[in-house]
């Protein structure tokens, strides 16, 4: 298994990561890399996401409601 991999992330999600990073730093007083925020979000999401969530996302992309 690879230790790391690069993924392309949509712009609106990148903006959300930046906002969460700033919020974490301001509330916790600890510097954290954006990649760590992404890893935390993925870790939580992987535990909770179900096939229906993936299907819903794909349908939204197909209908161009999200790009």
C-alpha positions as CSV (number, residue, x, y, z in Angstrom):
1,X,0.0,0.0,0.0
2,X,1.2,3.5,-0.9
3,X,2.0,5.8,2.0
4,X,0.6,8.8,0.2
5,X,-1.2,9.8,-3.0
6,X,-2.1,13.1,-4.7
7,X,-5.7,13.8,-5.5
8,X,-7.4,16.7,-7.3
9,X,-9.8,18.5,-5.0
10,X,-12.5,20.8,-6.2
11,X,-12.1,24.5,-5.6
12,X,-15.0,24.9,-3.3
13,X,-13.6,22.1,-1.1
14,X,-10.2,23.8,-1.1
15,X,-11.8,27.0,0.1
16,X,-13.6,25.0,2.9
17,X,-10.2,23.5,3.9
18,X,-8.7,26.9,4.1
19,X,-11.6,28.2,6.3
20,X,-11.3,25.2,8.6
21,X,-7.5,25.6,8.8
22,X,-7.9,29.3,9.8
23,X,-10.6,28.4,12.3
24,X,-8.5,25.6,13.9
25,X,-5.5,27.9,14.2
26,X,-7.5,30.7,15.7
27,X,-9.5,28.5,18.2
28,X,-6.7,26.0,19.1
29,X,-3.7,28.3,18.9
30,X,-1.8,25.6,17.1
31,X,-0.3,25.8,13.6
32,X,-1.6,23.0,11.4
33,X,-1.0,22.2,7.7
34,X,-3.9,22.2,5.3
35,X,-3.1,18.6,4.4
36,X,-3.7,17.6,8.0
37,X,-7.2,19.2,7.9
38,X,-7.9,17.3,4.7
39,X,-6.7,14.0,6.2
40,X,-8.9,14.5,9.3
41,X,-11.9,15.3,7.1
42,X,-11.3,12.2,4.9
43,X,-10.8,10.0,8.0
44,X,-14.1,11.1,9.5
45,X,-15.8,10.9,6.1
46,X,-14.5,7.4,5.3
47,X,-16.0,6.1,8.5
48,X,-19.4,7.7,7.8
49,X,-19.8,7.7,4.0
50,X,-22.1,5.1,2.5
51,X,-22.7,4.0,-1.1
52,X,-25.8,6.2,-1.2
53,X,-23.6,9.2,-0.4
54,X,-21.3,8.4,-3.2
55,X,-24.2,7.8,-5.6
56,X,-25.7,11.1,-4.6
57,X,-22.5,13.0,-5.3
58,X,-22.1,11.3,-8.7
59,X,-25.6,12.2,-9.6
60,X,-25.0,15.9,-8.6
61,X,-21.9,15.9,-10.8
62,X,-23.7,14.3,-13.7
63,X,-26.5,16.9,-13.5
64,X,-23.8,19.6,-13.3
65,X,-25.2,20.9,-10.0
66,X,-21.6,20.6,-8.9
67,X,-18.4,20.6,-11.0
